[in-house]
Amino acid sequence: MTKLYRVLWTISVLFIIIAFISLSLGIVVVGIAIAVIFSLYRLFISKKRSAKYGFNKKEYTNVDVHDVTPNEHIKKLTEGKTPEQGFRRK
């Protein structure tokens, strides 16, 4: 009889461990599914909004960047002024 109880306890412990692992994996799979659905929803909404307002993301890809060093900018702002006059813009 003791062998039967030992086998039953072993089976019940294994069943609990397997149930815990499967529940944990199920929660992970559901979380991944929710994340994928949410990202697809955001993608769909962004496409719908851009179509609604006529916004094209490709319009702004070719932009000229003008690189101005700080020294040139400071010289331009303070050109012909003395410290007593102040260097503030009007």
C-alpha positions as CSV (number, residue, x, y, z in Angstrom):
1,M,0.0,0.0,0.0
2,T,2.9,2.4,0.8
3,K,4.2,1.9,-2.7
4,L,0.9,2.8,-4.2
5,Y,0.8,6.0,-2.1
6,R,4.4,6.9,-3.2
7,V,3.5,6.4,-6.9
8,L,0.3,8.5,-6.5
9,W,2.2,11.3,-4.8
10,T,4.9,11.2,-7.4
11,I,2.3,11.4,-10.2
12,S,0.4,14.2,-8.5
13,V,3.7,16.2,-8.0
14,L,4.6,15.7,-11.6
15,F,1.1,16.7,-12.7
16,I,1.4,19.9,-10.6
17,I,4.8,20.7,-12.1
18,I,3.6,20.0,-15.7
19,A,0.5,22.1,-15.1
20,F,2.6,25.0,-13.8
21,I,4.9,24.9,-16.7
22,S,2.1,24.8,-19.3
23,L,0.3,27.6,-17.5
24,S,3.4,29.7,-17.6
25,L,4.1,29.0,-21.3
26,G,0.4,29.8,-22.0
27,I,0.7,33.2,-20.3
28,V,3.9,34.0,-22.3
29,V,2.2,33.0,-25.6
30,V,-0.9,35.1,-24.8
31,G,1.4,38.1,-24.0
32,I,3.3,37.7,-27.3
33,A,-0.1,37.5,-29.1
34,I,-1.3,40.6,-27.5
35,A,1.9,42.5,-28.3
36,V,1.7,41.4,-32.0
37,I,-2.0,42.4,-32.2
38,F,-1.3,45.8,-30.6
39,S,1.6,46.5,-33.0
40,L,-0.5,45.6,-36.0
41,Y,-3.3,47.8,-34.7
42,R,-0.9,50.7,-34.3
43,L,0.4,50.1,-37.8
44,F,-3.1,50.0,-39.2
45,I,-4.1,53.2,-37.4
46,S,-1.0,55.1,-38.5
47,K,-1.7,54.1,-42.2
48,K,-5.3,55.1,-41.8
49,R,-4.4,58.5,-40.3
50,S,-1.9,59.2,-42.9
51,A,-4.4,58.4,-45.6
52,K,-7.1,60.5,-43.9
53,Y,-5.0,63.6,-43.6
54,G,-3.0,63.2,-46.8
55,F,0.3,62.9,-45.0
56,N,3.0,61.2,-46.9
57,K,6.1,60.2,-44.8
58,K,8.3,60.1,-47.9
59,E,7.8,63.9,-48.6
60,Y,10.3,64.8,-45.9
61,T,13.1,62.3,-46.7
62,N,15.2,64.6,-48.9
63,V,16.1,67.5,-46.6
64,D,19.2,69.6,-47.0
65,V,21.1,69.9,-43.7
66,H,23.0,73.1,-43.3
67,D,25.8,72.7,-40.8
68,V,26.7,75.9,-39.1
69,T,29.5,75.8,-36.5
70,P,28.8,77.7,-33.3
71,N,31.7,80.1,-33.9
72,E,30.2,81.3,-37.2
73,H,26.9,81.7,-35.6
74,I,28.3,83.7,-32.7
75,K,30.3,85.9,-35.0
76,K,27.2,86.6,-37.1
77,L,25.2,87.6,-34.0
78,T,27.8,89.8,-32.4
79,E,29.1,91.4,-35.6
80,G,29.9,95.0,-35.1
81,K,28.7,95.1,-31.4
82,T,30.7,95.9,-28.3
83,P,30.0,94.3,-24.9
84,E,28.6,97.6,-23.6
85,Q,25.9,97.5,-26.3
86,G,25.0,93.9,-25.4
87,F,24.9,90.9,-27.6
88,R,21.2,90.2,-27.4
89,R,19.0,90.0,-30.4
90,K,16.4,92.6,-31.0
